[in-house]
Amino acid sequence: MTRHGIPIQILEKLTKDFKIPLGRWGTPEEMAEFISFIASDKASYMTGQIINVDGGLLVHSPSIKFD
């Protein structure tokens, strides 16, 4: 069982099926680091961007649609 409450076998299958280029799901800490960066002065010159924090999933499989 993972810390997200998902059985490891299901998580591994989802990772394989989605073909995440980094080979794993992002951690909560990685998401927090991204949010911290976007909220900081280091990102003050960024405007109007859509940034996918997905381990390269959409670059690798741009036709994936999430409903």
mmCIF file of the N, C-alpha and C atoms, coordinates in Angstrom:
data_MODEL
# 
_entry.id   MODEL 
# 
loop_
_atom_site.group_PDB 
_atom_site.id 
_atom_site.type_symbol 
_atom_site.label_atom_id 
_atom_site.label_alt_id 
_atom_site.label_comp_id 
_atom_site.label_asym_id 
_atom_site.label_entity_id 
_atom_site.label_seq_id 
_atom_site.pdbx_PDB_ins_code 
_atom_site.Cartn_x 
_atom_site.Cartn_y 
_atom_site.Cartn_z 
_atom_site.occupancy 
_atom_site.B_iso_or_equiv 
_atom_site.pdbx_formal_charge 
_atom_site.auth_seq_id 
_atom_site.auth_comp_id 
_atom_site.auth_asym_id 
_atom_site.auth_atom_id 
_atom_site.pdbx_PDB_model_num 
ATOM 1   N N  . MET A 1 1  ? 0.847   -1.175 0.000   1.00 0.00 ? 1  MET A N  1 
ATOM 2   C CA . MET A 1 1  ? 0.000   0.000  0.000   1.00 0.00 ? 1  MET A CA 1 
ATOM 3   C C  . MET A 1 1  ? 0.895   1.243  0.000   1.00 0.00 ? 1  MET A C  1 
ATOM 4   N N  . THR A 1 2  ? 0.602   2.194  -0.880  1.00 0.00 ? 2  THR A N  1 
ATOM 5   C CA . THR A 1 2  ? 1.385   3.427  -0.929  1.00 0.00 ? 2  THR A CA 1 
ATOM 6   C C  . THR A 1 2  ? 0.873   4.405  0.112   1.00 0.00 ? 2  THR A C  1 
ATOM 7   N N  . ARG A 1 3  ? 1.561   5.489  0.275   1.00 0.00 ? 3  ARG A N  1 
ATOM 8   C CA . ARG A 1 3  ? 1.121   6.480  1.258   1.00 0.00 ? 3  ARG A CA 1 
ATOM 9   C C  . ARG A 1 3  ? -0.144  7.199  0.819   1.00 0.00 ? 3  ARG A C  1 
ATOM 10  N N  . HIS A 1 4  ? -0.538  7.006  -0.442  1.00 0.00 ? 4  HIS A N  1 
ATOM 11  C CA . HIS A 1 4  ? -1.782  7.593  -0.936  1.00 0.00 ? 4  HIS A CA 1 
ATOM 12  C C  . HIS A 1 4  ? -2.948  6.636  -0.737  1.00 0.00 ? 4  HIS A C  1 
ATOM 13  N N  . GLY A 1 5  ? -2.686  5.458  -0.195  1.00 0.00 ? 5  GLY A N  1 
ATOM 14  C CA . GLY A 1 5  ? -3.729  4.473  0.025   1.00 0.00 ? 5  GLY A CA 1 
ATOM 15  C C  . GLY A 1 5  ? -4.047  3.633  -1.198  1.00 0.00 ? 5  GLY A C  1 
ATOM 16  N N  . ILE A 1 6  ? -3.203  3.710  -2.216  1.00 0.00 ? 6  ILE A N  1 
ATOM 17  C CA . ILE A 1 6  ? -3.400  2.936  -3.442  1.00 0.00 ? 6  ILE A CA 1 
ATOM 18  C C  . ILE A 1 6  ? -2.497  1.706  -3.370  1.00 0.00 ? 6  ILE A C  1 
ATOM 19  N N  . PRO A 1 7  ? -3.047  0.519  -3.614  1.00 0.00 ? 7  PRO A N  1 
ATOM 20  C CA . PRO A 1 7  ? -2.179  -0.666 -3.626  1.00 0.00 ? 7  PRO A CA 1 
ATOM 21  C C  . PRO A 1 7  ? -1.052  -0.486 -4.644  1.00 0.00 ? 7  PRO A C  1 
ATOM 22  N N  . ILE A 1 8  ? 0.142   -0.911 -4.287  1.00 0.00 ? 8  ILE A N  1 
ATOM 23  C CA . ILE A 1 8  ? 1.325   -0.700 -5.124  1.00 0.00 ? 8  ILE A CA 1 
ATOM 24  C C  . ILE A 1 8  ? 1.157   -1.326 -6.505  1.00 0.00 ? 8  ILE A C  1 
ATOM 25  N N  . GLN A 1 9  ? 0.464   -2.461 -6.597  1.00 0.00 ? 9  GLN A N  1 
ATOM 26  C CA . GLN A 1 9  ? 0.269   -3.112 -7.895  1.00 0.00 ? 9  GLN A CA 1 
ATOM 27  C C  . GLN A 1 9  ? -0.551  -2.223 -8.834  1.00 0.00 ? 9  GLN A C  1 
ATOM 28  N N  . ILE A 1 10 ? -1.563  -1.572 -8.302  1.00 0.00 ? 10 ILE A N  1 
ATOM 29  C CA . ILE A 1 10 ? -2.400  -0.679 -9.121  1.00 0.00 ? 10 ILE A CA 1 
ATOM 30  C C  . ILE A 1 10 ? -1.597  0.546  -9.536  1.00 0.00 ? 10 ILE A C  1 
ATOM 31  N N  . LEU A 1 11 ? -0.825  1.105  -8.620  1.00 0.00 ? 11 LEU A N  1 
ATOM 32  C CA . LEU A 1 11 ? -0.005  2.269  -8.939  1.00 0.00 ? 11 LEU A CA 1 
ATOM 33  C C  . LEU A 1 11 ? 1.014   1.932  -10.029 1.00 0.00 ? 11 LEU A C  1 
ATOM 34  N N  . GLU A 1 12 ? 1.644   0.769  -9.930  1.00 0.00 ? 12 GLU A N  1 
ATOM 35  C CA . GLU A 1 12 ? 2.609   0.349  -10.956 1.00 0.00 ? 12 GLU A CA 1 
ATOM 36  C C  . GLU A 1 12 ? 1.930   0.164  -12.312 1.00 0.00 ? 12 GLU A C  1 
ATOM 37  N N  . LYS A 1 13 ? 0.721   -0.416 -12.322 1.00 0.00 ? 13 LYS A N  1 
ATOM 38  C CA . LYS A 1 13 ? -0.007  -0.605 -13.577 1.00 0.00 ? 13 LYS A CA 1 
ATOM 39  C C  . LYS A 1 13 ? -0.387  0.739  -14.183 1.00 0.00 ? 13 LYS A C  1 
ATOM 40  N N  . LEU A 1 14 ? -0.872  1.658  -13.373 1.00 0.00 ? 14 LEU A N  1 
ATOM 41  C CA . LEU A 1 14 ? -1.226  2.987  -13.880 1.00 0.00 ? 14 LEU A CA 1 
ATOM 42  C C  . LEU A 1 14 ? -0.002  3.691  -14.451 1.00 0.00 ? 14 LEU A C  1 
ATOM 43  N N  . THR A 1 15 ? 1.128   3.583  -13.756 1.00 0.00 ? 15 THR A N  1 
ATOM 44  C CA . THR A 1 15 ? 2.361   4.208  -14.231 1.00 0.00 ? 15 THR A CA 1 
ATOM 45  C C  . THR A 1 15 ? 2.760   3.623  -15.579 1.00 0.00 ? 15 THR A C  1 
ATOM 46  N N  . LYS A 1 16 ? 2.671   2.308  -15.706 1.00 0.00 ? 16 LYS A N  1 
ATOM 47  C CA . LYS A 1 16 ? 3.021   1.647  -16.969 1.00 0.00 ? 16 LYS A CA 1 
ATOM 48  C C  . LYS A 1 16 ? 2.026   2.027  -18.065 1.00 0.00 ? 16 LYS A C  1 
ATOM 49  N N  . ASP A 1 17 ? 0.728   1.983  -17.766 1.00 0.00 ? 17 ASP A N  1 
ATOM 50  C CA . ASP A 1 17 ? -0.302  2.288  -18.759 1.00 0.00 ? 17 ASP A CA 1 
ATOM 51  C C  . ASP A 1 17 ? -0.226  3.733  -19.235 1.00 0.00 ? 17 ASP A C  1 
ATOM 52  N N  . PHE A 1 18 ? 0.044   4.656  -18.322 1.00 0.00 ? 18 PHE A N  1 
ATOM 53  C CA . PHE A 1 18 ? 0.142   6.067  -18.698 1.00 0.00 ? 18 PHE A CA 1 
ATOM 54  C C  . PHE A 1 18 ? 1.472   6.378  -19.371 1.00 0.00 ? 18 PHE A C  1 
ATOM 55  N N  . LYS A 1 19 ? 2.465   5.509  -19.198 1.00 0.00 ? 19 LYS A N  1 
ATOM 56  C CA . LYS A 1 19 ? 3.790   5.698  -19.792 1.00 0.00 ? 19 LYS A CA 1 
ATOM 57  C C  . LYS A 1 19 ? 4.409   7.044  -19.404 1.00 0.00 ? 19 LYS A C  1 
ATOM 58  N N  . ILE A 1 20 ? 4.428   7.315  -18.114 1.00 0.00 ? 20 ILE A N  1 
ATOM 59  C CA . ILE A 1 20 ? 5.026   8.545  -17.610 1.00 0.00 ? 20 ILE A CA 1 
ATOM 60  C C  . ILE A 1 20 ? 6.527   8.487  -17.897 1.00 0.00 ? 20 ILE A C  1 
ATOM 61  N N  . PRO A 1 21 ? 7.061   9.432  -18.677 1.00 0.00 ? 21 PRO A N  1 
ATOM 62  C CA . PRO A 1 21 ? 8.476   9.383  -19.044 1.00 0.00 ? 21 PRO A CA 1 
ATOM 63  C C  . PRO A 1 21 ? 9.442   9.282  -17.861 1.00 0.00 ? 21 PRO A C  1 
ATOM 64  N N  . LEU A 1 22 ? 9.130   9.927  -16.757 1.00 0.00 ? 22 LEU A N  1 
ATOM 65  C CA . LEU A 1 22 ? 10.025  9.815  -15.602 1.00 0.00 ? 22 LEU A CA 1 
ATOM 66  C C  . LEU A 1 22 ? 9.873   8.480  -14.885 1.00 0.00 ? 22 LEU A C  1 
ATOM 67  N N  . GLY A 1 23 ? 8.853   7.701  -15.256 1.00 0.00 ? 23 GLY A N  1 
ATOM 68  C CA . GLY A 1 23 ? 8.689   6.365  -14.702 1.00 0.00 ? 23 GLY A CA 1 
ATOM 69  C C  . GLY A 1 23 ? 8.093   6.301  -13.316 1.00 0.00 ? 23 GLY A C  1 
ATOM 70  N N  . ARG A 1 24 ? 7.526   7.393  -12.860 1.00 0.00 ? 24 ARG A N  1 
ATOM 71  C CA . ARG A 1 24 ? 6.931   7.404  -11.518 1.00 0.00 ? 24 ARG A CA 1 
ATOM 72  C C  . ARG A 1 24 ? 5.964   8.573  -11.406 1.00 0.00 ? 24 ARG A C  1 
ATOM 73  N N  . TRP A 1 25 ? 5.126   8.523  -10.397 1.00 0.00 ? 25 TRP A N  1 
ATOM 74  C CA . TRP A 1 25 ? 4.220   9.627  -10.109 1.00 0.00 ? 25 TRP A CA 1 
ATOM 75  C C  . TRP A 1 25 ? 4.980   10.666 -9.286  1.00 0.00 ? 25 TRP A C  1 
ATOM 76  N N  . GLY A 1 26 ? 4.569   11.898 -9.377  1.00 0.00 ? 26 GLY A N  1 
ATOM 77  C CA . GLY A 1 26 ? 5.178   12.955 -8.571  1.00 0.00 ? 26 GLY A CA 1 
ATOM 78  C C  . GLY A 1 26 ? 4.807   12.803 -7.109  1.00 0.00 ? 26 GLY A C  1 
ATOM 79  N N  . THR A 1 27 ? 5.669   13.311 -6.266  1.00 0.00 ? 27 THR A N  1 
ATOM 80  C CA . THR A 1 27 ? 5.405   13.251 -4.826  1.00 0.00 ? 27 THR A CA 1 
ATOM 81  C C  . THR A 1 27 ? 4.714   14.533 -4.378  1.00 0.00 ? 27 THR A C  1 
ATOM 82  N N  . PRO A 1 28 ? 4.030   14.483 -3.238  1.00 0.00 ? 28 PRO A N  1 
ATOM 83  C CA . PRO A 1 28 ? 3.435   15.709 -2.704  1.00 0.00 ? 28 PRO A CA 1 
ATOM 84  C C  . PRO A 1 28 ? 4.489   16.802 -2.488  1.00 0.00 ? 28 PRO A C  1 
ATOM 85  N N  . GLU A 1 29 ? 5.698   16.391 -2.099  1.00 0.00 ? 29 GLU A N  1 
ATOM 86  C CA . GLU A 1 29 ? 6.767   17.368 -1.887  1.00 0.00 ? 29 GLU A CA 1 
ATOM 87  C C  . GLU A 1 29 ? 7.146   18.060 -3.196  1.00 0.00 ? 29 GLU A C  1 
ATOM 88  N N  . GLU A 1 30 ? 7.169   17.310 -4.293  1.00 0.00 ? 30 GLU A N  1 
ATOM 89  C CA . GLU A 1 30 ? 7.482   17.913 -5.593  1.00 0.00 ? 30 GLU A CA 1 
ATOM 90  C C  . GLU A 1 30 ? 6.402   18.903 -6.012  1.00 0.00 ? 30 GLU A C  1 
ATOM 91  N N  . MET A 1 31 ? 5.158   18.571 -5.751  1.00 0.00 ? 31 MET A N  1 
ATOM 92  C CA . MET A 1 31 ? 4.065   19.493 -6.071  1.00 0.00 ? 31 MET A CA 1 
ATOM 93  C C  . MET A 1 31 ? 4.180   20.755 -5.213  1.00 0.00 ? 31 MET A C  1 
ATOM 94  N N  . ALA A 1 32 ? 4.506   20.565 -3.934  1.00 0.00 ? 32 ALA A N  1 
ATOM 95  C CA . ALA A 1 32 ? 4.659   21.707 -3.028  1.00 0.00 ? 32 ALA A CA 1 
ATOM 96  C C  . ALA A 1 32 ? 5.811   22.603 -3.467  1.00 0.00 ? 32 ALA A C  1 
ATOM 97  N N  . GLU A 1 33 ? 6.910   22.009 -3.931  1.00 0.00 ? 33 GLU A N  1 
ATOM 98  C CA . GLU A 1 33 ? 8.045   22.801 -4.423  1.00 0.00 ? 33 GLU A CA 1 
ATOM 99  C C  . GLU A 1 33 ? 7.635   23.651 -5.622  1.00 0.00 ? 33 GLU A C  1 
ATOM 100 N N  . PHE A 1 34 ? 6.848   23.068 -6.522  1.00 0.00 ? 34 PHE A N  1 
ATOM 101 C CA . PHE A 1 34 ? 6.378   23.816 -7.683  1.00 0.00 ? 34 PHE A CA 1 
ATOM 102 C C  . PHE A 1 34 ? 5.485   24.979 -7.250  1.00 0.00 ? 34 PHE A C  1 
ATOM 103 N N  . ILE A 1 35 ? 4.552   24.702 -6.365  1.00 0.00 ? 35 ILE A N  1 
ATOM 104 C CA . ILE A 1 35 ? 3.646   25.749 -5.881  1.00 0.00 ? 35 ILE A CA 1 
ATOM 105 C C  . ILE A 1 35 ? 4.435   26.843 -5.179  1.00 0.00 ? 35 ILE A C  1 
ATOM 106 N N  . SER A 1 36 ? 5.420   26.449 -4.391  1.00 0.00 ? 36 SER A N  1 
ATOM 107 C CA . SER A 1 36 ? 6.262   27.419 -3.692  1.00 0.00 ? 36 SER A CA 1 
ATOM 108 C C  . SER A 1 36 ? 7.008   28.307 -4.684  1.00 0.00 ? 36 SER A C  1 
ATOM 109 N N  . PHE A 1 37 ? 7.518   27.710 -5.756  1.00 0.00 ? 37 PHE A N  1 
ATOM 110 C CA . PHE A 1 37 ? 8.215   28.484 -6.781  1.00 0.00 ? 37 PHE A CA 1 
ATOM 111 C C  . PHE A 1 37 ? 7.271   29.478 -7.450  1.00 0.00 ? 37 PHE A C  1 
ATOM 112 N N  . ILE A 1 38 ? 6.106   29.014 -7.869  1.00 0.00 ? 38 ILE A N  1 
ATOM 113 C CA . ILE A 1 38 ? 5.148   29.880 -8.568  1.00 0.00 ? 38 ILE A CA 1 
ATOM 114 C C  . ILE A 1 38 ? 4.699   31.040 -7.681  1.00 0.00 ? 38 ILE A C  1 
ATOM 115 N N  . ALA A 1 39 ? 4.609   30.781 -6.387  1.00 0.00 ? 39 ALA A N  1 
ATOM 116 C CA . ALA A 1 39 ? 4.174   31.823 -5.456  1.00 0.00 ? 39 ALA A CA 1 
ATOM 117 C C  . ALA A 1 39 ? 5.307   32.757 -5.036  1.00 0.00 ? 39 ALA A C  1 
ATOM 118 N N  . SER A 1 40 ? 6.535   32.440 -5.435  1.00 0.00 ? 40 SER A N  1 
ATOM 119 C CA . SER A 1 40 ? 7.683   33.230 -4.991  1.00 0.00 ? 40 SER A CA 1 
ATOM 120 C C  . SER A 1 40 ? 8.017   34.360 -5.962  1.00 0.00 ? 40 SER A C  1 
ATOM 121 N N  . ASP A 1 41 ? 8.899   35.233 -5.531  1.00 0.00 ? 41 ASP A N  1 
ATOM 122 C CA . ASP A 1 41 ? 9.386   36.312 -6.388  1.00 0.00 ? 41 ASP A CA 1 
ATOM 123 C C  . ASP A 1 41 ? 10.225  35.780 -7.551  1.00 0.00 ? 41 ASP A C  1 
ATOM 124 N N  . LYS A 1 42 ? 10.727  34.556 -7.440  1.00 0.00 ? 42 LYS A N  1 
ATOM 125 C CA . LYS A 1 42 ? 11.520  33.968 -8.527  1.00 0.00 ? 42 LYS A CA 1 
ATOM 126 C C  . LYS A 1 42 ? 10.694  33.781 -9.795  1.00 0.00 ? 42 LYS A C  1 
ATOM 127 N N  . ALA A 1 43 ? 9.378   33.721 -9.654  1.00 0.00 ? 43 ALA A N  1 
ATOM 128 C CA . ALA A 1 43 ? 8.496   33.543 -10.810 1.00 0.00 ? 43 ALA A CA 1 
ATOM 129 C C  . ALA A 1 43 ? 7.792   34.848 -11.177 1.00 0.00 ? 43 ALA A C  1 
ATOM 130 N N  . SER A 1 44 ? 8.304   35.964 -10.705 1.00 0.00 ? 44 SER A N  1 
ATOM 131 C CA . SER A 1 44 ? 7.606   37.242 -10.890 1.00 0.00 ? 44 SER A CA 1 
ATOM 132 C C  . SER A 1 44 ? 7.496   37.692 -12.343 1.00 0.00 ? 44 SER A C  1 
ATOM 133 N N  . TYR A 1 45 ? 8.334   37.191 -13.228 1.00 0.00 ? 45 TYR A N  1 
ATOM 134 C CA . TYR A 1 45 ? 8.287   37.604 -14.629 1.00 0.00 ? 45 TYR A CA 1 
ATOM 135 C C  . TYR A 1 45 ? 7.444   36.652 -15.479 1.00 0.00 ? 45 TYR A C  1 
ATOM 136 N N  . MET A 1 46 ? 6.936   35.618 -14.863 1.00 0.00 ? 46 MET A N  1 
ATOM 137 C CA . MET A 1 46 ? 6.088   34.660 -15.586 1.00 0.00 ? 46 MET A CA 1 
ATOM 138 C C  . MET A 1 46 ? 4.655   35.167 -15.595 1.00 0.00 ? 46 MET A C  1 
ATOM 139 N N  . THR A 1 47 ? 4.049   35.144 -16.774 1.00 0.00 ? 47 THR A N  1 
ATOM 140 C CA . THR A 1 47 ? 2.644   35.534 -16.890 1.00 0.00 ? 47 THR A CA 1 
ATOM 141 C C  . THR A 1 47 ? 1.944   34.640 -17.905 1.00 0.00 ? 47 THR A C  1 
ATOM 142 N N  . GLY A 1 48 ? 0.696   34.339 -17.647 1.00 0.00 ? 48 GLY A N  1 
ATOM 143 C CA . GLY A 1 48 ? -0.148  33.643 -18.607 1.00 0.00 ? 48 GLY A CA 1 
ATOM 144 C C  . GLY A 1 48 ? 0.345   32.298 -19.081 1.00 0.00 ? 48 GLY A C  1 
ATOM 145 N N  . GLN A 1 49 ? 0.981   31.548 -18.224 1.00 0.00 ? 49 GLN A N  1 
ATOM 146 C CA . GLN A 1 49 ? 1.525   30.250 -18.629 1.00 0.00 ? 49 GLN A CA 1 
ATOM 147 C C  . GLN A 1 49 ? 0.690   29.105 -18.082 1.00 0.00 ? 49 GLN A C  1 
ATOM 148 N N  . ILE A 1 50 ? 0.630   28.041 -18.841 1.00 0.00 ? 50 ILE A N  1 
ATOM 149 C CA . ILE A 1 50 ? 0.079   26.781 -18.358 1.00 0.00 ? 50 ILE A CA 1 
ATOM 150 C C  . ILE A 1 50 ? 1.266   25.846 -18.207 1.00 0.00 ? 50 ILE A C  1 
ATOM 151 N N  . ILE A 1 51 ? 1.528   25.441 -16.990 1.00 0.00 ? 51 ILE A N  1 
ATOM 152 C CA . ILE A 1 51 ? 2.684   24.601 -16.710 1.00 0.00 ? 51 ILE A CA 1 
ATOM 153 C C  . ILE A 1 51 ? 2.179   23.246 -16.226 1.00 0.00 ? 51 ILE A C  1 
ATOM 154 N N  . ASN A 1 52 ? 2.510   22.215 -16.958 1.00 0.00 ? 52 ASN A N  1 
ATOM 155 C CA . ASN A 1 52 ? 2.108   20.863 -16.583 1.00 0.00 ? 52 ASN A CA 1 
ATOM 156 C C  . ASN A 1 52 ? 3.190   20.250 -15.709 1.00 0.00 ? 52 ASN A C  1 
ATOM 157 N N  . VAL A 1 53 ? 2.820   19.926 -14.497 1.00 0.00 ? 53 VAL A N  1 
ATOM 158 C CA . VAL A 1 53 ? 3.742   19.264 -13.576 1.00 0.00 ? 53 VAL A CA 1 
ATOM 159 C C  . VAL A 1 53 ? 3.308   17.801 -13.554 1.00 0.00 ? 53 VAL A C  1 
ATOM 160 N N  . ASP A 1 54 ? 3.764   17.061 -14.569 1.00 0.00 ? 54 ASP A N  1 
ATOM 161 C CA . ASP A 1 54 ? 3.230   15.714 -14.782 1.00 0.00 ? 54 ASP A CA 1 
ATOM 162 C C  . ASP A 1 54 ? 4.288   14.687 -15.171 1.00 0.00 ? 54 ASP A C  1 
ATOM 163 N N  . GLY A 1 55 ? 5.542   14.982 -14.924 1.00 0.00 ? 55 GLY A N  1 
ATOM 164 C CA . GLY A 1 55 ? 6.593   14.023 -15.250 1.00 0.00 ? 55 GLY A CA 1 
ATOM 165 C C  . GLY A 1 55 ? 6.788   13.790 -16.737 1.00 0.00 ? 55 GLY A C  1 
ATOM 166 N N  . GLY A 1 56 ? 6.292   14.713 -17.558 1.00 0.00 ? 56 GLY A N  1 
ATOM 167 C CA . GLY A 1 56 ? 6.430   14.592 -19.004 1.00 0.00 ? 56 GLY A CA 1 
ATOM 168 C C  . GLY A 1 56 ? 5.289   13.858 -19.682 1.00 0.00 ? 56 GLY A C  1 
ATOM 169 N N  . LEU A 1 57 ? 4.232   13.539 -18.940 1.00 0.00 ? 57 LEU A N  1 
ATOM 170 C CA . LEU A 1 57 ? 3.127   12.747 -19.474 1.00 0.00 ? 57 LEU A CA 1 
ATOM 171 C C  . LEU A 1 57 ? 2.508   13.375 -20.715 1.00 0.00 ? 57 LEU A C  1 
ATOM 172 N N  . LEU A 1 58 ? 2.174   14.657 -20.673 1.00 0.00 ? 58 LEU A N  1 
ATOM 173 C CA . LEU A 1 58 ? 1.504   15.276 -21.818 1.00 0.00 ? 58 LEU A CA 1 
ATOM 174 C C  . LEU A 1 58 ? 2.431   15.494 -23.002 1.00 0.00 ? 58 LEU A C  1 
ATOM 175 N N  . VAL A 1 59 ? 3.712   15.670 -22.754 1.00 0.00 ? 59 VAL A N  1 
ATOM 176 C CA . VAL A 1 59 ? 4.664   15.790 -23.856 1.00 0.00 ? 59 VAL A CA 1 
ATOM 177 C C  . VAL A 1 59 ? 4.787   14.447 -24.572 1.00 0.00 ? 59 VAL A C  1 
ATOM 178 N N  . HIS A 1 60 ? 4.789   13.397 -23.794 1.00 0.00 ? 60 HIS A N  1 
ATOM 179 C CA . HIS A 1 60 ? 4.929   12.040 -24.335 1.00 0.00 ? 60 HIS A CA 1 
ATOM 180 C C  . HIS A 1 60 ? 3.637   11.562 -24.996 1.00 0.00 ? 60 HIS A C  1 
ATOM 181 N N  . SER A 1 61 ? 2.495   11.924 -24.423 1.00 0.00 ? 61 SER A N  1 
ATOM 182 C CA . SER A 1 61 ? 1.193   11.459 -24.915 1.00 0.00 ? 61 SER A CA 1 
ATOM 183 C C  . SER A 1 61 ? 0.214   12.626 -24.990 1.00 0.00 ? 61 SER A C  1 
ATOM 184 N N  . PRO A 1 62 ? 0.387   13.553 -25.927 1.00 0.00 ? 62 PRO A N  1 
ATOM 185 C CA . PRO A 1 62 ? -0.462  14.746 -25.966 1.00 0.00 ? 62 PRO A CA 1 
ATOM 186 C C  . PRO A 1 62 ? -1.928  14.474 -26.256 1.00 0.00 ? 62 PRO A C  1 
ATOM 187 N N  . SER A 1 63 ? -2.267  13.278 -26.711 1.00 0.00 ? 63 SER A N  1 
ATOM 188 C CA . SER A 1 63 ? -3.662  12.998 -27.034 1.00 0.00 ? 63 SER A CA 1 
ATOM 189 C C  . SER A 1 63 ? -4.466  12.459 -25.855 1.00 0.00 ? 63 SER A C  1 
ATOM 190 N N  . ILE A 1 64 ? -3.839  12.284 -24.693 1.00 0.00 ? 64 ILE A N  1 
ATOM 191 C CA . ILE A 1 64 ? -4.568  11.790 -23.525 1.00 0.00 ? 64 ILE A CA 1 
ATOM 192 C C  . ILE A 1 64 ? -5.600  12.836 -23.125 1.00 0.00 ? 64 ILE A C  1 
ATOM 193 N N  . LYS A 1 65 ? -6.826  12.387 -22.923 1.00 0.00 ? 65 LYS A N  1 
ATOM 194 C CA . LYS A 1 65 ? -7.898  13.291 -22.508 1.00 0.00 ? 65 LYS A CA 1 
ATOM 195 C C  . LYS A 1 65 ? -8.400  12.846 -21.136 1.00 0.00 ? 65 LYS A C  1 
ATOM 196 N N  . PHE A 1 66 ? -8.487  13.776 -20.234 1.00 0.00 ? 66 PHE A N  1 
ATOM 197 C CA . PHE A 1 66 ? -9.004  13.500 -18.905 1.00 0.00 ? 66 PHE A CA 1 
ATOM 198 C C  . PHE A 1 66 ? -10.381 14.121 -18.797 1.00 0.00 ? 66 PHE A C  1 
ATOM 199 N N  . ASP A 1 67 ? -11.380 13.318 -18.474 1.00 0.00 ? 67 ASP A N  1 
ATOM 200 C CA . ASP A 1 67 ? -12.751 13.830 -18.343 1.00 0.00 ? 67 ASP A CA 1 
ATOM 201 C C  . ASP A 1 67 ? -13.066 14.167 -16.916 1.00 0.00 ? 67 ASP A C  1 
# 
